């Protein structure tokens, strides 16, 4: 079997079962499933848990998490936070940064001198170093130490950081790039003009895990139909737009529809009976919520894959995504498992169509489930990974 005898390091800025986020979930799922299939894997990560403060939380050193050897290294605490916030503000307000400012933003991000030292000294022990995602200093700096062995799993979005000169340099000088979807790779090739012979589309794998909807409804005493959102509660995920649209929808449509929010984050949301915030939910409870939901709404326009979308489809829930997200729209079109909206009127029309047509909901949910089980089961993903190893190693 291709891959036997390979030793791989997965480098990710945060790691742990309680850490949410698509890239972190991807890194954890990849590590655990590669180990289950006989590969030797180390996860190299920091001691941070929170991606806002980057304060050291975990103890440095090694531990085993779900059969995976995890090595933690302290985060440098000498950041110029004021400079970082000033540059972040410029980025958020679409001001163009000089190349020096771009590198300055990276310099003041998350770094770990001891992690870099380990890669520099011990990187030769590994056949490949897989860095997930592209956006953090651990990837920008870590991959430059051993570019000939570095694979970047970037989780690219159409965002200012993707256009940084440092991003281009990193993606073109590394050994290979892994994309989660065809639109993500097209964005890298057509918009960013990235050239790298080691590009491959692999995606993410899923086990056939489903929830029990009645258990969720009984626990939270929810009898109403509801839209479910799962993810970070922040503007970057377009959550304020969803809340705004939902609020307007309820003003115009007097029905029993609720909005259920799963996840944590800084966004301050209105206190309403029909908007329920569950906070952090354990894995099984999250699956139960999907199984109970009427519709999943994934409003984010910055997705390279969308694990949330796939998990909800496994539970046969039709999806509603944003028209401006090429990736989630692509999945909906390929699967016929969801609809997409570009403005409030389209949102309202899609919601009402799905509410009024239970037969359509069931069919779209079944289409989505079939799409995930066919294209994103772990056996298929691992087969793509083995094929990529033949190119990279």
KAGIJO-V741915 format. One record per backbone hydrogen bond with DSSP energy under -0.5 kcal/mol. NH is the residue of the N-H (numbers start at 1). CO is the residue of the C=O. If there is no record, write none. Layout:
# KAGIJO-V741915
NH_CO + NH_CO
This chain:
# KAGIJO-V741915
4_1 + 6_3 + 8_40 + 9_128 + 10_42 + 11_9 + 11_130 + 12_10 + 12_44 + 13_132 + 19_16 + 20_18 + 25_21 + 26_22 + 27_23 + 28_24 + 29_25 + 30_26 + 31_27 + 32_28 + 33_29 + 34_30 + 35_31 + 36_32 + 37_33 + 38_35 + 39_34 + 40_6 + 41_39 + 42_8 + 43_69 + 44_10 + 44_42 + 45_43 + 45_71 + 46_13 + 47_73 + 49_55 + 54_50 + 57_47 + 58_47 + 61_72 + 63_70 + 65_63 + 65_68 + 68_65 + 69_41 + 70_63 + 70_68 + 71_43 + 71_69 + 72_61 + 72_70 + 73_45 + 76_111 + 81_79 + 84_80 + 85_81 + 86_82 + 87_83 + 88_84 + 89_85 + 90_86 + 91_87 + 92_88 + 93_89 + 94_91 + 95_90 + 102_98 + 103_99 + 104_100 + 105_101 + 106_102 + 107_103 + 108_104 + 109_106 + 116_112 + 117_113 + 118_114 + 119_115 + 120_116 + 121_117 + 122_118 + 123_119 + 125_122 + 126_123 + 127_7 + 128_7 + 129_149 + 130_9 + 131_129 + 131_151 + 132_11 + 133_153 + 134_154 + 139_136 + 140_136 + 141_137 + 142_137 + 142_138 + 143_139 + 144_141 + 145_141 + 145_142 + 146_142 + 147_144 + 149_146 + 150_146 + 150_147 + 151_129 + 152_176 + 153_131 + 153_151 + 154_152 + 159_157 + 162_159 + 163_159 + 163_160 + 164_161 + 168_164 + 169_165 + 170_166 + 171_167 + 172_168 + 173_169 + 174_170 + 175_147 + 175_150 + 176_150 + 177_198 + 178_152 + 179_200 + 185_181 + 186_182 + 187_183 + 188_184 + 189_185 + 190_186 + 191_186 + 191_187 + 192_187 + 194_188 + 196_194 + 199_196 + 200_177 + 202_179 + 202_200 + 203_179 + 206_376 + 209_207 + 211_287 + 213_211 + 216_212 + 217_213 + 218_214 + 219_215 + 220_216 + 221_217 + 222_217 + 223_221 + 227_258 + 228_295 + 229_260 + 231_262 + 233_264 + 234_232 + 237_234 + 238_235 + 239_234 + 242_238 + 243_239 + 244_240 + 245_241 + 246_242 + 247_243 + 248_244 + 249_245 + 250_246 + 251_247 + 252_248 + 253_249 + 255_253 + 258_225 + 259_274 + 260_227 + 261_259 + 261_276 + 262_229 + 262_260 + 263_279 + 267_233 + 269_267 + 272_270 + 275_272 + 276_259 + 276_274 + 277_275 + 278_261 + 278_276 + 279_261 + 286_282 + 287_283 + 288_284 + 289_285 + 290_286 + 291_287 + 292_288 + 293_289 + 293_290 + 294_226 + 295_226 + 296_318 + 297_228 + 298_296 + 298_320 + 299_297 + 303_301 + 310_306 + 311_307 + 312_308 + 313_309 + 314_310 + 315_311 + 315_312 + 316_313 + 317_312 + 318_316 + 319_337 + 320_296 + 321_339 + 322_298 + 323_341 + 325_322 + 326_324 + 329_325 + 330_326 + 331_327 + 332_328 + 333_329 + 334_330 + 335_331 + 336_332 + 337_332 + 338_332 + 339_319 + 341_321 + 347_343 + 348_344 + 349_345 + 350_346 + 351_347 + 352_348 + 353_349 + 354_350 + 355_351 + 356_352 + 357_353 + 361_357 + 362_358 + 363_359 + 364_360 + 365_361 + 366_362 + 367_363 + 368_364 + 369_365 + 370_366 + 371_367 + 372_368 + 373_369 + 374_370 + 375_371 + 376_372 + 378_206 + 381_377 + 382_378 + 383_379 + 384_380 + 385_381 + 386_382 + 387_383 + 388_384 + 389_385 + 390_386 + 391_387 + 391_388 + 392_388 + 393_389
